[in-house]
């Protein structure tokens, strides 16, 4: 792994990282939005290609760790094309509620269209929302999930604090995100895959190598497992733990509000 890049921001409080570039903080959200506007239509196909379909297993594990029950209220942040929201909709039943939230209108439209096509319309609502200032009441949700979205957020601590505020006491947050490989020898192989093969697939399938180069870089800039655990604890989450999946390429972080 390129540890020089791992989770590091510049010392300048007015800038932040966009992949390996430094950009003004106020511009990052728009730049991330451009990436996801660009890839929205091919997002699911590229997920399957990039992960060899394993992202479905990572999400299934997240659902199993959610502890969600009928009648409960779920928020799926950066919910994109609706993979998790659809499963949660079935689990909470008609008396429950699922909110699919995404900052990106293109992704939200793709997600809504997919879920409506599946007939999941009764207990799902949609919100275009910024994770840093979530527009929901205090102590409102039993479960909050964010899958492969936190690394794109400019102010991660602010977003985690916003999630903590709207979570009910007794509720849990699950953060599924690319992380730092821990299996021996996996790092160099993963780097080759990320920086050579990923942009090539992006060009071939989505005609957009730059967006997939950004995605690879954004993964390297995301805090590693222990750093993210500490960030969750700092904003108030308790019993925080994480589970490495696929050798640490992905980790599922879990925290509770009491």
C-alpha positions as a Markdown table, in Angstrom:
| # | Residue | x | y | z |
|---|---|---|---|---|
| 1 | Unk | 0.0 | 0.0 | 0.0 |
| 2 | Unk | 1.1 | 3.5 | -0.5 |
| 3 | Unk | 1.1 | 4.6 | 3.1 |
| 4 | Unk | 2.1 | 8.1 | 2.3 |
| 5 | Unk | -1.4 | 8.7 | 0.9 |
| 6 | Unk | -3.3 | 6.6 | 3.5 |
| 7 | Unk | -6.0 | 8.9 | 5.0 |
| 8 | Unk | -3.8 | 12.0 | 4.9 |
| 9 | Unk | -5.2 | 15.5 | 4.4 |
| 10 | Unk | -3.0 | 18.5 | 3.8 |
| 11 | Unk | -2.1 | 20.7 | 6.6 |
| 12 | Unk | -4.1 | 23.5 | 5.0 |
| 13 | Unk | -7.5 | 23.7 | 6.6 |
| 14 | Unk | -9.1 | 25.3 | 3.4 |
| 15 | Unk | -8.2 | 22.3 | 1.2 |
| 16 | Unk | -8.9 | 18.6 | 1.1 |
| 17 | Unk | -8.0 | 15.6 | -1.1 |
| 18 | Unk | -9.8 | 14.6 | -4.2 |
| 19 | Unk | -8.1 | 11.4 | -5.0 |
| 20 | Unk | -4.4 | 12.4 | -4.8 |
| 21 | Unk | -5.1 | 16.1 | -5.8 |
| 22 | Unk | -5.6 | 18.9 | -3.3 |
| 23 | Unk | -8.7 | 21.0 | -4.0 |
| 24 | Unk | -10.6 | 23.7 | -2.0 |
| 25 | Unk | -13.0 | 22.1 | 0.4 |
| 26 | Unk | -15.9 | 23.9 | -1.1 |
| 27 | Unk | -15.2 | 22.3 | -4.5 |
| 28 | Unk | -14.9 | 18.6 | -3.5 |
| 29 | Unk | -18.6 | 17.8 | -3.3 |
| 30 | Unk | -19.1 | 19.1 | -6.9 |
| 31 | Unk | -16.1 | 17.1 | -8.2 |
| 32 | Unk | -17.4 | 13.9 | -6.5 |
| 33 | Unk | -20.8 | 14.6 | -8.0 |
| 34 | Unk | -19.3 | 14.8 | -11.5 |
| 35 | Unk | -17.7 | 11.4 | -11.0 |
| 36 | Unk | -21.0 | 9.8 | -10.0 |
| 37 | Unk | -23.1 | 11.6 | -12.6 |
| 38 | Unk | -20.6 | 10.1 | -15.1 |
| 39 | Unk | -20.7 | 6.5 | -13.8 |
| 40 | Unk | -24.4 | 6.2 | -12.6 |
| 41 | Unk | -25.7 | 4.4 | -15.6 |
| 42 | Unk | -23.0 | 1.7 | -15.5 |
| 43 | Unk | -22.5 | 1.7 | -11.7 |
| 44 | Unk | -23.9 | -1.8 | -11.0 |
| 45 | Unk | -22.1 | -3.4 | -13.9 |
| 46 | Unk | -18.8 | -1.8 | -13.0 |
| 47 | Unk | -19.3 | -2.9 | -9.3 |
| 48 | Unk | -19.7 | -6.5 | -10.5 |
| 49 | Unk | -16.7 | -6.3 | -12.7 |
| 50 | Unk | -14.5 | -4.5 | -10.2 |
| 51 | Unk | -15.2 | -6.8 | -7.3 |
| 52 | Unk | -15.8 | -10.0 | -9.4 |
| 53 | Unk | -19.3 | -10.0 | -7.9 |
| 54 | Unk | -18.0 | -10.1 | -4.3 |
| 55 | Unk | -19.6 | -6.7 | -3.4 |
| 56 | Unk | -22.9 | -8.6 | -3.2 |
| 57 | Unk | -21.4 | -10.9 | -0.4 |
| 58 | Unk | -20.1 | -7.8 | 1.4 |
| 59 | Unk | -23.5 | -6.2 | 1.3 |
| 60 | Unk | -25.2 | -9.5 | 2.4 |
| 61 | Unk | -22.9 | -9.6 | 5.4 |
| 62 | Unk | -23.8 | -6.0 | 6.2 |
| 63 | Unk | -27.5 | -6.9 | 6.2 |
| 64 | Unk | -26.9 | -9.9 | 8.5 |
| 65 | Unk | -25.0 | -7.7 | 10.9 |
| 66 | Unk | -27.7 | -5.0 | 10.9 |
| 67 | Unk | -30.0 | -6.7 | 13.5 |
| 68 | Unk | -32.9 | -5.0 | 11.7 |
| 69 | Unk | -36.4 | -6.1 | 12.6 |
| 70 | Unk | -39.9 | -5.6 | 11.3 |
| 71 | Unk | -41.4 | -2.1 | 12.0 |
| 72 | Unk | -38.0 | -0.4 | 12.4 |
| 73 | Unk | -36.7 | 2.7 | 10.7 |
| 74 | Unk | -33.6 | 2.6 | 8.5 |
| 75 | Unk | -31.5 | 5.2 | 6.7 |
| 76 | Unk | -29.2 | 4.1 | 3.9 |
| 77 | Unk | -26.8 | 7.0 | 3.2 |
| 78 | Unk | -25.1 | 7.2 | -0.2 |
| 79 | Unk | -27.5 | 4.4 | -1.1 |
| 80 | Unk | -26.8 | 4.8 | -4.8 |
| 81 | Unk | -28.7 | 2.2 | -6.8 |
| 82 | Unk | -30.6 | 0.8 | -3.9 |
| 83 | Unk | -29.0 | -2.6 | -3.2 |
| 84 | Unk | -29.2 | -2.3 | 0.6 |
| 85 | Unk | -32.4 | -0.3 | 0.7 |
| 86 | Unk | -34.3 | -3.0 | -1.3 |
| 87 | Unk | -33.2 | -5.7 | 1.2 |
| 88 | Unk | -34.1 | -3.5 | 4.2 |
| 89 | Unk | -37.5 | -2.7 | 2.7 |
| 90 | Unk | -38.3 | -6.4 | 2.7 |
| 91 | Unk | -37.0 | -6.9 | 6.3 |
| 92 | Unk | -38.8 | -4.0 | 8.0 |
| 93 | Unk | -42.1 | -4.8 | 6.3 |
| 94 | Unk | -45.0 | -2.5 | 5.6 |
| 95 | Unk | -45.1 | -1.1 | 9.1 |
| 96 | Unk | -41.4 | -0.1 | 8.9 |
| 97 | Unk | -39.6 | 2.6 | 6.9 |
| 98 | Unk | -36.5 | 2.9 | 4.7 |
| 99 | Unk | -35.0 | 6.1 | 3.5 |
| 100 | Unk | -32.6 | 5.9 | 0.6 |
| 101 | Unk | -30.4 | 9.0 | 0.7 |
| 102 | Unk | -27.8 | 10.2 | -1.7 |
| 103 | Unk | -26.2 | 13.5 | -2.4 |
| 104 | Unk | -26.1 | 12.7 | -6.1 |
| 105 | Unk | -29.4 | 13.1 | -8.0 |
| 106 | Unk | -28.3 | 10.8 | -10.9 |
| 107 | Unk | -27.6 | 7.9 | -8.5 |
| 108 | Unk | -30.8 | 8.6 | -6.6 |
| 109 | Unk | -32.8 | 8.4 | -9.8 |
| 110 | Unk | -31.2 | 5.1 | -10.8 |
| 111 | Unk | -31.9 | 3.7 | -7.3 |
| 112 | Unk | -35.5 | 4.8 | -7.3 |
| 113 | Unk | -36.1 | 3.4 | -10.8 |
| 114 | Unk | -34.7 | 0.1 | -9.9 |
| 115 | Unk | -36.7 | -0.2 | -6.7 |
| 116 | Unk | -39.9 | 0.8 | -8.3 |
| 117 | Unk | -39.3 | -1.7 | -11.0 |
| 118 | Unk | -39.1 | -4.4 | -8.3 |
| 119 | Unk | -42.4 | -3.2 | -6.9 |
| 120 | Unk | -40.8 | -1.8 | -3.7 |
| 121 | Unk | -42.8 | 1.3 | -3.3 |
| 122 | Unk | -44.8 | 1.2 | 0.0 |
| 123 | Unk | -42.2 | 1.7 | 2.7 |
| 124 | Unk | -39.3 | 3.4 | 0.9 |
| 125 | Unk | -38.7 | 7.2 | 0.7 |
| 126 | Unk | -36.0 | 9.1 | -1.1 |
| 127 | Unk | -33.9 | 12.1 | 0.0 |
| 128 | Unk | -31.2 | 14.0 | -1.7 |
| 129 | Unk | -29.0 | 14.8 | 1.3 |
| 130 | Unk | -25.5 | 15.7 | 2.3 |
| 131 | Unk | -24.1 | 13.3 | 4.9 |
| 132 | Unk | -22.5 | 16.1 | 6.8 |
| 133 | Unk | -25.8 | 17.8 | 7.6 |
| 134 | Unk | -28.5 | 15.1 | 7.5 |
| 135 | Unk | -32.0 | 16.7 | 7.3 |
| 136 | Unk | -33.7 | 14.4 | 9.9 |
| 137 | Unk | -34.8 | 14.7 | 13.5 |
| 138 | Unk | -32.7 | 13.7 | 16.5 |
| 139 | Unk | -33.0 | 10.1 | 17.7 |
| 140 | Unk | -35.0 | 9.0 | 14.6 |
| 141 | Unk | -33.5 | 5.9 | 13.1 |
| 142 | Unk | -33.0 | 2.4 | 14.4 |
| 143 | Unk | -30.2 | 1.7 | 11.9 |
| 144 | Unk | -28.0 | 3.8 | 9.6 |
| 145 | Unk | -25.9 | 2.3 | 6.9 |
| 146 | Unk | -23.4 | 3.8 | 4.5 |
| 147 | Unk | -21.8 | 1.5 | 2.0 |
| 148 | Unk | -18.8 | 2.7 | -0.1 |
| 149 | Unk | -19.8 | 6.3 | 0.5 |
| 150 | Unk | -17.9 | 7.7 | 3.5 |
| 151 | Unk | -14.6 | 8.0 | 1.6 |
| 152 | Unk | -16.2 | 10.5 | -0.8 |
| 153 | Unk | -17.4 | 12.8 | 2.1 |
| 154 | Unk | -15.3 | 15.9 | 2.6 |
| 155 | Unk | -15.7 | 16.3 | 6.4 |
| 156 | Unk | -16.0 | 12.7 | 7.6 |
| 157 | Unk | -16.1 | 13.5 | 11.4 |
| 158 | Unk | -18.9 | 16.0 | 10.7 |
| 159 | Unk | -20.8 | 13.3 | 8.8 |
| 160 | Unk | -20.3 | 10.7 | 11.6 |
| 161 | Unk | -21.5 | 13.2 | 14.2 |
| 162 | Unk | -24.6 | 13.9 | 12.0 |
| 163 | Unk | -25.4 | 10.2 | 11.9 |
| 164 | Unk | -24.9 | 9.9 | 15.6 |
| 165 | Unk | -27.4 | 12.7 | 16.2 |
| 166 | Unk | -30.2 | 11.1 | 14.2 |
| 167 | Unk | -29.7 | 7.6 | 15.5 |
| 168 | Unk | -32.0 | 6.4 | 18.3 |
| 169 | Unk | -30.5 | 5.3 | 21.6 |
| 170 | Unk | -29.9 | 1.6 | 21.2 |
| 171 | Unk | -29.5 | 2.0 | 17.4 |
| 172 | Unk | -26.4 | 1.1 | 15.4 |
| 173 | Unk | -24.3 | 2.5 | 12.5 |
| 174 | Unk | -22.7 | 0.2 | 9.9 |
| 175 | Unk | -20.0 | 1.6 | 7.7 |
| 176 | Unk | -19.0 | -0.7 | 4.8 |
| 177 | Unk | -16.0 | 0.7 | 3.1 |
| 178 | Unk | -12.8 | -0.1 | 1.2 |
| 179 | Unk | -10.0 | -0.3 | 3.7 |
| 180 | Unk | -6.3 | -1.3 | 4.1 |
| 181 | Unk | -5.4 | -4.9 | 3.1 |
| 182 | Unk | -4.0 | -6.9 | 6.0 |
| 183 | Unk | -3.5 | -10.3 | 4.3 |
| 184 | Unk | 0.2 | -10.9 | 3.7 |
| 185 | Unk | 1.3 | -10.0 | 0.1 |
| 186 | Unk | -2.1 | -8.7 | -0.8 |
| 187 | Unk | -1.2 | -5.0 | -0.9 |
| 188 | Unk | 1.1 | -4.9 | -4.0 |
| 189 | Unk | -1.3 | -7.1 | -6.0 |
| 190 | Unk | -4.2 | -4.9 | -5.0 |
| 191 | Unk | -2.3 | -1.8 | -6.0 |
| 192 | Unk | -1.5 | -3.2 | -9.4 |
| 193 | Unk | -5.2 | -4.1 | -9.9 |
| 194 | Unk | -6.4 | -0.7 | -8.7 |
| 195 | Unk | -4.2 | 1.6 | -10.7 |
| 196 | Unk | -3.7 | -0.4 | -13.9 |
| 197 | Unk | -6.7 | -2.7 | -14.4 |
| 198 | Unk | -9.4 | -0.5 | -12.8 |
| 199 | Unk | -9.0 | 2.6 | -15.1 |
| 200 | Unk | -8.7 | 0.2 | -18.1 |
| 201 | Unk | -12.0 | -1.4 | -17.2 |
| 202 | Unk | -13.5 | 2.1 | -16.7 |
| 203 | Unk | -12.4 | 3.1 | -20.2 |
| 204 | Unk | -13.6 | -0.2 | -21.7 |
| 205 | Unk | -17.1 | -0.4 | -20.1 |
| 206 | Unk | -18.0 | 3.1 | -19.1 |
| 207 | Unk | -15.7 | 5.1 | -21.4 |
| 208 | Unk | -14.5 | 6.9 | -18.3 |
| 209 | Unk | -11.0 | 6.0 | -17.1 |
| 210 | Unk | -10.6 | 9.2 | -15.0 |
| 211 | Unk | -13.5 | 8.5 | -12.8 |
| 212 | Unk | -12.2 | 5.0 | -12.0 |
| 213 | Unk | -8.7 | 6.4 | -11.4 |
| 214 | Unk | -10.3 | 8.8 | -8.8 |
| 215 | Unk | -12.2 | 5.9 | -7.2 |
| 216 | Unk | -8.9 | 4.0 | -6.8 |
| 217 | Unk | -7.2 | 7.0 | -5.3 |
| 218 | Unk | -10.1 | 7.8 | -3.0 |
| 219 | Unk | -9.8 | 4.3 | -1.5 |
| 220 | Unk | -6.1 | 5.0 | -0.7 |
| 221 | Unk | -6.9 | 8.3 | 0.9 |
| 222 | Unk | -9.6 | 6.8 | 3.2 |
| 223 | Unk | -8.7 | 6.3 | 6.8 |
| 224 | Unk | -7.5 | 2.8 | 7.7 |
| 225 | Unk | -9.5 | 0.4 | 10.0 |
| 226 | Unk | -8.1 | 1.7 | 13.4 |
| 227 | Unk | -8.3 | 5.4 | 12.3 |
| 228 | Unk | -11.9 | 5.1 | 11.3 |
| 229 | Unk | -12.7 | 3.2 | 14.5 |
| 230 | Unk | -11.2 | 6.1 | 16.5 |
| 231 | Unk | -13.2 | 8.7 | 14.5 |
| 232 | Unk | -16.4 | 6.9 | 15.3 |
| 233 | Unk | -15.5 | 6.7 | 19.0 |
| 234 | Unk | -14.6 | 10.4 | 19.1 |
| 235 | Unk | -18.2 | 11.5 | 18.0 |
| 236 | Unk | -19.8 | 9.3 | 20.6 |
| 237 | Unk | -20.3 | 5.8 | 19.2 |
| 238 | Unk | -19.7 | 2.9 | 21.7 |
| 239 | Unk | -18.8 | -0.7 | 21.3 |
| 240 | Unk | -17.1 | 0.1 | 18.0 |
| 241 | Unk | -15.6 | -2.8 | 16.2 |
| 242 | Unk | -14.8 | -3.8 | 12.6 |
| 243 | Unk | -14.7 | -6.9 | 10.6 |
| 244 | Unk | -12.1 | -7.3 | 7.8 |
| 245 | Unk | -13.6 | -8.8 | 4.6 |
| 246 | Unk | -11.6 | -10.2 | 1.7 |
| 247 | Unk | -8.3 | -9.8 | 3.5 |
| 248 | Unk | -9.0 | -6.2 | 4.6 |
| 249 | Unk | -9.7 | -4.9 | 1.1 |
| 250 | Unk | -13.1 | -4.0 | 2.7 |
| 251 | Unk | -14.0 | -3.6 | 6.3 |
| 252 | Unk | -17.4 | -3.3 | 8.0 |
| 253 | Unk | -17.3 | -0.9 | 11.0 |
| 254 | Unk | -20.1 | -1.1 | 13.6 |
| 255 | Unk | -20.9 | 1.4 | 16.3 |
| 256 | Unk | -23.8 | 1.8 | 18.8 |
| 257 | Unk | -25.5 | 4.7 | 20.4 |
| 258 | Unk | -26.5 | 4.3 | 24.0 |
